[in-house]
Amino acid sequence: MCCEFHDRRQNMANSSCETSFYDVNVISEDLNLLHIELDTDLIENRSNRKDAVCSKNVLRKQRHWERQLAAKRSKRKEEKQRRKLNREQTGDVDTPEFTKRVLKAITKERLAEAQSTGPRLCVDLSMTDCMSDKEISRLAGQIRRLYGSNKKASRPFHLCLTDFKEGSRLYRECVRMNDGFLNYTMKLTEQSCLDLFPSETIVYLTPDAEQALQSVDPDKVYVLGGLVDESIQKKISLDRAGELNVVAARLPIDEYMMKKDNLKSFHSKILAINQVFDILLTFCDTGSWTEAFKLWFPLGKGYIVHPEPTES
Ligand SMILES: C[S@@+](CC[C@H](N)C(=O)[O-])C[C@H]1O[C@@H](n2cnc3c(N)ncnc32)[C@H](O)[C@@H]1O
């Protein structure tokens, strides 16, 4: 097309004075041709450039991943050597080093055993309808943390999520947010705690109860209210305990802690379910509320452990 255009320009130059209808047509055709040519070139150039940028990006990413992989490998190797050295120094050479897979299997077995012999705890999910989507997401995160703590525990609890409707907002959020949720070693059921356990064994934990929890009794079933209330609605779990006609108890915060001065004068005894659970786990391990509160009571709640608790 370029040559054709050149020849025609040549002809036009030869008969410069004769501008005819034919010439106008030819020029416009030429311009069209030129236009088409230019566009095609432009598109080709652009796509070539894009390809080059693309492949540069791909290469850069690939190099980045390779560097990361190499760093990970050498870190793993260093870590392995460090552990080996440690074992040699402590004379612990006979203790087998468990691989991740073995450790996972041991944890799974311990959790499975706890499902039949461990102390029992339900999270009552019958009250999630009135919660916002944000609260539902936070509750799903708290369930993940609670389960994570149980996995790490030396003596895990037998866990149940009760009144847990398949396909509900919370169910979908748990599956979306929590890796492997449907394989968690805990009972997921649409039944309520009363369908599963005799009412006289149930102790509903609520910050608004009069009675303080003394200890964790292996014959009882402890129930946490599956609630995240950003707009603190008081006594929901206490009302629920009344509705179920079961005993209600609060953590013994008044007995083992005291208010701490703070700028905002903020004091709260309402904890998230995973925080209550961490306190219960440590109490079961140590038999000491002081230890459990020291370790797990959130600093921002405006309480510190009492140097002379009213109960010991
Ligand atoms: C964020 S709290 C919900 C607070 C809510 N206003 C209510 O009425 O329960 C979530 C759950 O954790 C447990 N919980 C929180 N703080 C507690 C405390 N100080 N004593 C006993 N249980 C507590 C309760 O089971 C409670 O339902």
The ligand as a Gaussian input file, in Angstrom:
#p B3LYP/6-31G(d) Opt

LIG

0 1
 C      -19.800000      -9.955000      73.795000
 S      -20.554000     -10.920000      75.019000
 C      -22.211000     -10.475000      74.785000
 C      -22.648000      -9.429000      75.724000
 C      -24.134000      -9.209000      75.677000
 N      -24.460000      -7.869000      76.018000
 C      -24.877000     -10.178000      76.586000
 O      -25.952000      -9.826000      76.995000
 O      -24.364000     -11.275000      76.841000
 C      -20.532000     -12.542000      74.369000
 C      -20.704000     -13.653000      75.367000
 O      -19.516000     -13.868000      76.098000
 C      -19.818000     -14.297000      77.409000
 N      -19.270000     -13.293000      78.348000
 C      -18.709000     -12.111000      78.072000
 N      -18.290000     -11.496000      79.176000
 C      -18.577000     -12.317000      80.214000
 C      -18.392000     -12.251000      81.616000
 N      -17.821000     -11.206000      82.201000
 N      -18.834000     -13.280000      82.359000
 C      -19.418000     -14.355000      81.801000
 N      -19.631000     -14.474000      80.467000
 C      -19.208000     -13.475000      79.688000
 C      -21.309000     -14.407000      77.510000
 O      -21.681000     -15.729000      77.271000
 C      -21.761000     -13.472000      76.408000
 O      -23.036000     -13.817000      75.946000

